[in-house]
Amino acid sequence: MSDAHNQQQSLIQTPKQLIVAVAGFFLVIVIGIILLVTFVTNTHLAGAGTEPNAQDIAARVRPVAEEGFAFKDINAPKVLQSGEAVFTAVCAACHATGAAGAPKSGDAGAWSARIKQGYDTLVQHAVQGIRLMPPKGGNPDLDDIEVARAVVYMSNQSGAKFKEPEVPAAQPAPAAAANAPAAAAAPSAAPAAASAAAPATSTPAPSSAPAPAPATAAPATASADTGKALFSSACVACHGAGIAGAPKVGDKANWAPRIAQGNAVLYEHAIKGFQGKAGVMPPKGGSAAADADVKAAVDYMVAAAK
């Protein structure tokens, strides 16, 4: 057989064809890179915040104090919450976990002795506070009826059969009816009184004595003793043992990130209350103390953690 049958056929047989093939290969690669770069640069890639809209701007300029707080109209009529709603918002912090020795809702064994005390006693303890239980669960804005409903809800979950209290009907004030005749007679009596007093009215002589200077009230400042006293009566319930996620007094590690927020934030959280990741801080620790006293208590705990 001839060598022509054994010789393999090749597309590149001359040096010129080899050069053309290599040049074409590189040309295809260059064109592919150009197309890829063109695709990437023409795609709209905008980072977060590069084109802010009205909602983004409003979220950025919103005051930090509004985070976690809901504004309400104090002039609007109060709508009383149900017992379950009060339990979820206020009572669950302790009565759902058993923190600070609070009887867990649904634990018939823990509630049986308390239920035997009666409805009135349980409501009184819840409204006024008892032991580590702050008045109204630490929320002084709650109405007594709302607290009573929460007591009924937890008690009935644990074996009681209390009836949920109802809002008492508004009674007309008897004083308004009694004063009606006097108010009707007032127009006729007023001219007589005015005419009787007219002759006795005279222009007072100018006085040479200088007018007394208006008194200036001294600024109310809470001392360190005031802060310590409020801590011992209200704050120690949680901050003394670290209950419900509260940082223990003197625990520098837990207080360090809170102190870094600044006193203004700490004061606001202590006065208005705060919902954190680990627990709930009731307004003013559940007390009715003045704002200055609450700030003094915060200063006391901050000083103990430095």
Buried (B, 14 or more C-beta within 10 A) or exposed (E): EEEEEEEEEEEEEEEEEEEEEEEEEEEEEEEEEEEEEEEEEEEEEEEEEEEEEEEEEEEEEEEEEEEEEEEEEEEEEEEBBEBBBBBBBBBBBBBBEEBBEBBBBEBEEBBEEBBEEEBEEBBBBBBEBEEBBBBBBBBBEBBEBBBBBBBBBBBBBBEBEBEEBEEEEEEEEEEEEEEEEEEEEEEEEEEEEEEEEEEEEEEEEEEEEEEEEEEEEEEEEBEEEBBBBBBEEBBBBBBBBBBBBBBBBEBEEBBEEBBEEEEEBBBBBBBBBBEBEEBBBBBBBBBEBBBBBBBBBBBBBBEBBE
